[in-house]
Amino acid sequence: MSALTKSLLLFALNLLDAQLTIIWVRSGVATEGNGLMARVLEAGNAPFFLTKFVIGAAVAYLLYRFSALAVARRGMRFVLGLYLALMLVHAATGLSAVHMIGSGALVAYVARLPQALLAILS
């Protein structure tokens, strides 16, 4: 997969994350896990989405622009892995919201995946 394709995928996953977060939080199904972004979301959907858009675009562009550097390539793999894990959390949240799965152990386990991944890597 080319660096451009990976950057576009990262940007698309970031936007999908923003939209799903707004849906889950506003419907009362979940809360925003990032304290700083939770405060931005309290200010409204538009500031939250715009912040996610700008940060996501900047990160995707920088990782693409410097994709010749090994650190940027590793960074891209890392953030794509995080976002794919986050998409599992969103899927579990959605399944829980429509009562296809219980809100117990499975959802809690999937919700802890990103933190567990970060703990392993730090």
C-alpha positions in Angstrom: 0.0 0.0 0.0 1.4 3.4 -0.9 2.1 6.2 1.5 -0.6 8.3 0.0 -3.2 5.5 0.4 -2.2 5.0 4.0 -2.5 8.7 4.7 -5.9 8.8 3.1 -7.0 5.8 5.1 -5.8 7.4 8.3 -7.7 10.6 7.5 -10.9 8.6 6.6 -10.7 6.6 9.8 -10.2 9.8 11.8 -13.3 11.4 10.3 -15.3 8.1 10.8 -14.1 8.1 14.5 -15.3 11.7 14.9 -18.7 11.0 13.4 -19.3 7.8 15.4 -18.1 9.5 18.6 -20.7 12.3 18.1 -23.4 9.7 17.5 -22.5 7.5 20.5 -22.0 10.4 22.9 -25.1 12.3 21.8 -27.3 9.2 22.0 -26.0 8.5 25.5 -24.4 5.2 24.5 -20.8 6.1 25.3 -18.6 8.9 26.5 -15.5 10.5 24.9 -12.5 8.7 26.3 -10.0 11.6 25.7 -10.5 14.2 28.4 -9.4 17.1 26.2 -11.6 16.1 23.3 -14.5 15.6 25.7 -14.2 19.3 26.6 -14.2 20.3 23.0 -17.3 18.1 22.4 -19.0 19.9 25.3 -18.6 23.1 23.2 -20.6 21.4 20.4 -20.5 19.0 17.5 -19.0 21.5 15.0 -16.0 22.5 17.2 -15.3 18.8 17.9 -15.6 17.8 14.3 -13.5 20.7 13.1 -10.8 20.0 15.7 -10.7 16.3 14.6 -10.6 17.3 11.0 -7.7 19.7 11.4 -5.6 17.5 13.6 -6.3 14.4 11.4 -5.5 16.3 8.2 -2.2 17.6 9.7 -1.1 14.2 11.0 -2.0 12.4 7.8 -0.2 15.1 5.7 2.9 15.1 7.9 3.2 11.3 7.9 2.7 11.3 4.1 5.2 14.2 3.6 7.9 12.5 5.6 7.1 8.9 4.5 10.7 8.5 3.2 11.8 8.5 6.9 11.6 5.2 8.8 10.2 7.0 11.9 7.3 8.3 9.8 6.6 4.9 8.3 6.6 3.3 11.8 4.4 6.1 13.1 1.9 5.5 10.3 1.7 1.8 11.1 1.3 2.6 14.7 -1.5 5.1 14.3 -3.3 3.0 11.7 -3.2 0.1 14.2 -4.6 2.3 16.9 -7.4 3.5 14.6 -8.3 0.0 13.5 -8.5 -1.1 17.2 -10.6 2.0 17.8 -13.0 0.9 15.0 -13.4 -2.4 16.9 -14.5 -0.3 19.9 -16.9 1.6 17.8 -18.3 -1.6 16.4 -18.8 -3.1 19.9 -20.4 0.1 21.0 -22.8 0.0 18.0 -23.7 -3.6 18.6 -24.3 -2.9 22.3 -26.4 0.1 21.4 -28.8 -2.0 19.3 -28.7 -4.8 22.0 -27.0 -7.3 19.7 -24.4 -7.9 22.5 -24.5 -7.3 26.2 -22.9 -4.3 27.6 -20.7 -6.4 29.9 -17.4 -8.1 29.5 -17.0 -8.1 25.7 -17.6 -4.4 25.4 -15.4 -3.6 28.3 -12.6 -5.8 26.9 -12.8 -4.2 23.4 -13.0 -0.7 24.9 -9.7 -1.3 26.7 -7.9 -2.5 23.6 -6.4 0.9 22.6 -5.1 1.5 26.2 -3.7 -2.0 26.4 -1.9 -1.5 23.0 -0.4 1.8 24.3 0.7 0.1 27.5 2.5 -2.6 25.6 4.3 -0.2 23.4 5.4 2.2 26.2 
